């Protein structure tokens, strides 16, 4: 018989392409003639410049100034601006991938059509803006692409009737010259990843990516049960070969395109229809995400560094399926397209966008740009498995840590209890290995940081009067330093140690005058009552510990305590943004960390208990200093 016990211890533009943030698409292959016939405008243009901005809805947009060199269909001015969704602005990114990411100096062949809502979209997804010439790689275009212009001239000896875009003309004097800055520079381009590379950090913490499904509309004759099973199979294909796990949160009508749902909640939103017209013609679906990075680490790392490749951090992701596409009426094709788009949501780009791809490893990948149409369903190829391993390694995910907050006590002389201005750097990993902490970019506005592993100490420059507390959930700090954990192969995302408040202590004992006066009516310590090591309410926590915990030293009920406890989880009183670990013992003598760690954002924390084994088990919640 086994038993479980618990202990608590203190230790705006002219028009917009119908494209979405950071997405790519699976498409039905089209011949150049089919693409041209389905287009309202076809032209050869050079990208003069790119400028990112936010629209009225707060979405990142990019204005691309194009110099039109040759028109095959429609009426197009010599210089025009395209306004499309995506770009990099500040420390956030939304990247266009269904149409290849535009760069200044590139020459492309554009195939554009217009939706019922008046937006323009690329015909044929990635093939809707074929690369003709790149200033970075002049020979990068394939033989098919280099000959496409002549094929267009043969098809259209004179411009065919189509869309009239002459009202979008830019005067030469008003042409944009500033280019959007690159958010990320790579010395070596990693295979199969978006640029810059990006990923969710939730799997590193053994946390599932939670997902919601909008099933308001489905392909004809497909039941909701069939669609949900296809989602399950598509997700399972990726979880089987990586560290990623998913958790279903229910069916919900999003009320808008999944690409437009705001928030940085880390969720994956799967929309099984294109009722809001964001996918575009000949495209079966789109999948992707928004991402962010820390400006102090411009070469990546906010989403961890894996085998030398720095990743940015995914803030939320989505999939949108074109339920009107006739090929998706086939359930196996629907499942394969879902699996493809989920791959984009996880950070994978296309294996190839070459219609004549000869490498079977690239062509047979689920991430090949065109659907295979062979009833394979959610079946990954060798390429897919290799690339997802570079994003979410199954056996060796990167380490992680938690941001820490310092409420600094200042005085005219060094404090007798310096631990009030210290935090312990504690890193975590889901696989065995020693972690080495490193500090980066300390500020020294009001004091200095020092590091004697694993303790970070902050020494203020002087005695400061009490300040207001900065929001722990915000990014402000009086001083800050970054830390990362290295396991020898990977590095964790950077964590921040932030000074968010100052207190004045006239007695240099670690207890602020204002705190002592609030609770004891006087700043001077009274022996046995209000000294830093006294415990006037007899709850087992000293006044110094009560200050650090944010609890009342005169109320025995105000302490780190359990609110609810059963055989599967523990709920406990917590101070927001402190870090708490679950420790396990079989004899109350030797204790081991269970690996469960939480940082509550409210006054209640929760930790799941590990599965029960033979014998008695004791648990304690331990606050990390």
SVG drawing of the C-alpha trace seen along z (x, -y; Angstrom):
<svg xmlns="http://www.w3.org/2000/svg" viewBox="-22 -64 53 66">
<polyline fill="none" stroke="black" stroke-width="0.4" points="0.0,0.0 1.3,-3.4 0.4,-6.7 1.0,-10.3 1.8,-13.1 2.5,-16.8 4.9,-19.2 5.4,-22.9 8.9,-24.4 10.3,-27.8 13.4,-27.3 -2.4,-51.7 -2.0,-51.2 -3.5,-51.1 -4.3,-47.5 -3.5,-44.4 -2.3,-41.0 -4.5,-38.3 -1.7,-36.9 -1.2,-36.3 1.5,-36.5 4.3,-34.1 2.5,-31.4 3.2,-29.1 0.8,-27.1 0.2,-23.7 -1.0,-24.2 -2.4,-22.3 0.2,-22.5 -0.6,-24.9 1.0,-25.3 2.2,-28.8 -0.7,-29.0 -3.2,-28.0 -1.7,-30.5 -1.8,-33.3 -5.4,-32.4 -6.4,-32.6 -4.7,-35.9 -6.0,-39.4 -2.5,-40.9 0.8,-39.3 4.0,-41.3 7.7,-41.2 8.9,-43.6 11.9,-44.5 11.6,-45.0 12.9,-48.5 12.4,-48.7 10.4,-47.4 9.0,-49.4 7.1,-47.8 4.3,-49.5 1.2,-48.8 -2.3,-49.1 -5.4,-50.5 -6.0,-47.0 -2.4,-46.8 -1.3,-44.2 2.2,-44.3 2.1,-45.3 4.8,-45.8 4.8,-48.3 6.8,-46.9 7.7,-49.4 7.9,-47.6 9.4,-48.9 7.5,-47.2 9.7,-46.0 7.3,-44.1 3.5,-43.6 1.8,-40.4 -1.7,-40.9 -3.7,-43.8 -2.8,-47.4 0.0,-48.1 1.9,-51.4 5.7,-51.5 6.1,-52.1 3.6,-50.9 3.3,-50.0 2.0,-46.6 0.8,-46.5 0.7,-43.1 0.5,-41.4 3.7,-40.6 7.2,-42.0 9.4,-42.8 8.7,-45.8 10.3,-46.5 10.9,-43.0 8.0,-41.3 7.8,-39.5 5.1,-38.3 6.7,-36.8 5.1,-36.3 5.9,-32.8 3.0,-31.7 4.5,-34.4 8.3,-34.1 9.6,-36.7 10.4,-39.7 13.9,-41.3 15.1,-44.6 16.8,-44.0 15.0,-40.8 13.2,-40.5 10.0,-38.4 7.2,-37.4 3.9,-38.2 0.6,-36.5 -2.2,-38.3 -5.9,-37.8 -8.7,-39.7 -11.1,-38.1 -14.7,-39.0 -13.8,-41.4 -11.4,-43.3 -8.1,-42.0 -5.4,-40.8 -3.8,-37.4 -1.0,-35.4 -2.2,-32.7 -0.7,-29.3 0.7,-30.2 4.6,-30.1 4.5,-30.1 2.5,-33.4 5.8,-35.4 8.4,-33.4 12.0,-34.5 13.7,-35.5 16.9,-37.1 18.4,-37.7 21.2,-40.1 22.4,-37.7 22.4,-34.6 22.3,-35.6 22.2,-31.9 19.6,-30.8 16.7,-30.7 16.1,-27.4 16.2,-26.8 12.4,-26.8 12.3,-30.1 14.9,-31.7 12.9,-30.7 9.5,-31.7 9.7,-35.2 10.1,-34.0 7.2,-31.6 5.1,-34.5 6.2,-36.5 5.1,-33.6 1.8,-33.3 1.2,-37.1 2.8,-38.8 0.9,-41.9 -0.7,-42.6 -4.0,-40.7 -7.0,-42.3 -7.1,-42.1 -7.1,-44.2 -6.5,-47.9 -3.9,-48.9 -2.9,-52.3 -4.6,-54.1 -1.9,-52.5 0.9,-54.5 3.7,-56.1 5.4,-59.2 9.1,-58.9 9.6,-61.8 7.6,-60.0 9.1,-56.6 10.1,-54.9 13.9,-54.5 14.1,-53.1 14.2,-49.3 12.7,-47.3 15.6,-46.1 16.5,-42.4 15.6,-41.0 18.1,-38.2 21.3,-37.4 22.5,-33.8 26.0,-32.8 24.7,-29.4 21.1,-29.0 19.6,-26.0 17.8,-23.5 14.0,-23.5 13.4,-26.4 11.8,-29.8 14.2,-32.7 14.7,-33.7 14.1,-30.3 11.4,-30.3 9.8,-27.8 7.6,-27.4 9.4,-27.0 6.5,-25.2 7.7,-21.6 11.0,-22.4 9.1,-22.8 7.1,-19.6 4.0,-21.8 1.6,-21.0 0.7,-23.4 -3.0,-24.0 -5.2,-24.1 -8.7,-25.2 -10.7,-24.2 -13.1,-26.3 -15.4,-23.9 -18.1,-26.4 -17.8,-25.1 -16.2,-22.0 -15.6,-20.5 -18.8,-19.1 -19.9,-15.7 -17.3,-15.7 -18.6,-15.2 -17.3,-17.0 -16.2,-13.7 -14.1,-12.9 -12.6,-16.4 -11.6,-16.1 -10.1,-12.7 -8.0,-14.1 -6.8,-16.9 -5.8,-14.2 -3.9,-12.2 -2.1,-15.3 -1.0,-16.4 0.0,-12.8 2.3,-12.6 4.5,-15.4 4.3,-14.3 5.6,-10.9 8.9,-12.2 9.6,-15.3 9.3,-16.7 6.0,-18.4 2.7,-17.5 -0.7,-19.0 -3.8,-19.5 -7.3,-20.0 -9.2,-22.8 -12.4,-22.5 -14.4,-23.7 -14.9,-27.4 -16.1,-29.8 -13.3,-32.4 -15.6,-35.0 -12.7,-36.1 -9.9,-34.6 -7.5,-32.6 -4.7,-34.7 -6.3,-37.8 -7.0,-36.5 -4.8,-38.7 -2.8,-37.6 0.4,-36.0 -1.2,-33.0 0.9,-30.4 -2.1,-28.6 -2.6,-26.9 -5.9,-27.8 -7.0,-25.5 -9.7,-26.9 -11.2,-24.2 -12.6,-26.7 -11.8,-29.9 -15.1,-31.8 -13.0,-35.0 -11.1,-34.6 -7.5,-34.6 -6.2,-31.6 -6.3,-32.6 -7.0,-30.7 -5.4,-27.3 -4.1,-27.2 -5.4,-24.3 -4.5,-25.9 -2.1,-28.2 -0.3,-27.6 2.1,-29.7 2.6,-31.9 3.7,-35.3 7.0,-35.5 9.1,-37.8 12.8,-38.2 14.9,-40.0 16.7,-43.0 19.7,-42.3 20.1,-39.0 19.6,-40.0 21.0,-36.7 18.3,-34.7 17.9,-32.8 14.6,-34.1 13.3,-30.7 16.5,-28.9 19.7,-28.0 19.8,-24.4 23.1,-23.0 24.2,-26.6 21.0,-27.7 19.3,-30.6 15.5,-30.6 13.0,-33.3 10.0,-32.7 6.6,-31.8 3.9,-33.7 0.9,-32.0 0.2,-29.9 -2.7,-29.0 -3.9,-26.9 -6.6,-27.9 -8.0,-25.4 -9.6,-26.2 -12.8,-24.1 -14.0,-25.2 -11.0,-23.4 -12.4,-20.4 -9.4,-18.2 -10.0,-18.6 -13.2,-16.6 -10.9,-13.6 -10.4,-12.9 -6.8,-11.6 -5.9,-14.7 -7.5,-16.9 -5.5,-15.1 -2.2,-15.5 -2.8,-19.2 -3.6,-19.7 -0.4,-17.9 1.5,-20.1 0.1,-23.4 0.7,-22.2 4.3,-21.7 4.5,-25.4 2.9,-26.3 5.7,-24.4 8.4,-26.3 9.1,-24.2 9.3,-25.8 8.8,-23.9 11.2,-21.1 11.1,-22.4 9.1,-24.8 10.4,-23.4 7.6,-21.9 10.3,-19.7 12.1,-18.6 14.2,-15.6 15.4,-14.8 12.9,-12.2 13.7,-13.1 12.5,-16.6 9.6,-15.7 8.2,-13.0 8.2,-15.2 4.9,-16.2 6.3,-19.7 6.8,-19.7 5.0,-22.8 2.4,-20.9 0.0,-18.3 0.9,-14.7 -2.7,-13.5 -1.8,-9.9 -4.0,-9.2 -1.0,-9.1 -2.8,-11.1 -0.7,-12.4 2.5,-10.5 5.8,-12.2 8.8,-11.6 12.4,-11.3 13.1,-15.0 10.2,-16.0 11.5,-13.9 15.0,-15.2 14.0,-18.9 11.5,-18.7 14.3,-17.2 16.3,-20.4 13.4,-22.4 12.1,-20.2 14.6,-17.5 12.8,-14.5 15.4,-13.3 17.4,-16.4 15.3,-19.5 17.1,-22.7 17.1,-23.9 14.9,-26.6 14.6,-29.0 12.3,-31.6 12.5,-35.4 13.2,-36.6 12.2,-39.8 14.2,-41.7 12.6,-44.0 15.8,-45.6 16.4,-46.8 18.8,-49.8 20.5,-51.4 23.5,-53.6 25.6,-50.5 25.8,-47.0 22.8,-44.9 23.3,-42.4 21.1,-39.9 22.3,-40.3 20.0,-37.5 17.2,-40.1 19.0,-41.4 19.9,-38.0 18.3,-35.4 19.4,-31.9 19.8,-31.1 18.2,-27.7 18.0,-26.2 16.0,-23.1 16.1,-20.5 14.0,-17.5 17.1,-15.4 20.1,-14.6 23.0,-17.0 24.8,-19.7 23.7,-23.3 26.1,-26.2 24.6,-29.6 26.0,-32.7 25.1,-36.4 24.7,-38.9 24.2,-42.6 23.9,-43.8 22.8,-47.4 24.2,-49.7 21.7,-52.5 21.3,-52.4 23.5,-49.6 25.7,-46.6 25.1,-42.9 27.6,-40.3 27.5,-36.5 28.9,-33.7 27.2,-30.7 24.4,-30.1 23.6,-33.3 23.1,-36.7 23.6,-39.7 22.5,-43.2 24.3,-46.0 22.5,-49.4 24.7,-52.5 23.2,-54.1 20.3,-54.4 17.2,-55.0 13.8,-56.0 10.8,-53.7 9.7,-53.4 6.5,-52.2 6.6,-48.6 7.0,-48.1 4.6,-45.6 6.2,-42.2 4.3,-41.2 5.7,-44.2 9.1,-44.7 10.2,-47.7 13.1,-47.6 15.3,-49.9 18.2,-47.6 18.3,-44.2 20.6,-41.4 20.0,-38.5 21.0,-34.9 21.1,-31.7 21.8,-28.1 24.0,-25.9 23.9,-22.1 26.9,-21.7 24.8,-21.5 21.9,-23.9 21.3,-27.2 18.1,-28.2 16.1,-31.3 17.4,-34.3 15.8,-35.0 15.7,-38.3 16.6,-39.3 14.8,-42.6 15.0,-45.1 11.3,-46.2 11.3,-48.1 13.5,-49.8 13.0,-50.1 14.8,-52.1 16.1,-50.4 17.6,-52.7 18.7,-49.7 20.5,-47.7 18.9,-44.5 17.1,-43.7 13.6,-44.8 12.4,-48.0 11.3,-50.8 7.9,-51.1 7.3,-47.4 8.2,-47.3 6.1,-50.4 3.1,-48.9 3.2,-45.7 4.7,-46.6 4.0,-50.4 7.7,-51.3 10.8,-51.1 13.1,-50.1 13.2,-46.3 11.9,-45.0 13.7,-42.0 11.6,-38.8 9.0,-40.6 10.1,-42.6 13.7,-41.6 14.5,-40.0 14.8,-36.5 11.8,-36.7 8.6,-34.8 5.8,-36.7 2.9,-34.7 4.6,-31.3 3.9,-30.0 7.5,-28.8 8.5,-31.7 10.7,-34.5 10.0,-38.2 12.6,-38.3 11.0,-35.3 7.6,-36.8 8.9,-40.0 10.3,-37.9 7.1,-35.8 4.9,-38.9 2.9,-37.6 1.7,-39.1 4.2,-38.4 1.4,-38.8 -1.1,-36.4 -0.3,-32.7 -2.8,-32.0 -0.9,-34.3 1.9,-32.0 3.1,-29.7 0.4,-27.0 -1.6,-24.4 -5.1,-25.4 -6.0,-22.0 -4.3,-18.7 -5.3,-15.4 -3.5,-12.4 -3.0,-14.2 -2.1,-17.9 -1.4,-20.5 -2.8,-24.0 -0.9,-26.4 -0.8,-30.1 1.9,-31.8 3.5,-35.2 3.0,-36.1 6.1,-35.6 8.1,-33.7 9.4,-30.3 8.3,-27.1 9.6,-23.6 8.0,-20.3 10.3,-18.0 9.7,-14.3 10.8,-12.1 10.1,-8.5 11.4,-8.9 11.3,-12.7 15.1,-12.6 16.3,-12.6 14.5,-14.9 14.8,-15.1 13.4,-17.6 10.6,-16.1 11.2,-18.2 7.8,-20.0 8.4,-23.8 6.0,-26.6 6.0,-30.4 2.4,-31.5 1.2,-34.8 -1.5,-35.0 -1.7,-34.3 -2.4,-30.6 0.0,-28.1 -0.6,-24.6 1.7,-21.6 0.8,-18.2 2.1,-15.3 4.2,-12.6 2.7,-9.2 2.5,-7.1 5.0,-4.3 5.3,-1.7 5.8,-2.8 5.0,-6.1 5.6,-9.4 6.0,-12.9 5.9,-16.1 6.9,-19.7 6.7,-22.9 9.9,-24.9 10.3,-28.5 13.5,-29.1 15.5,-31.9"/>
</svg>
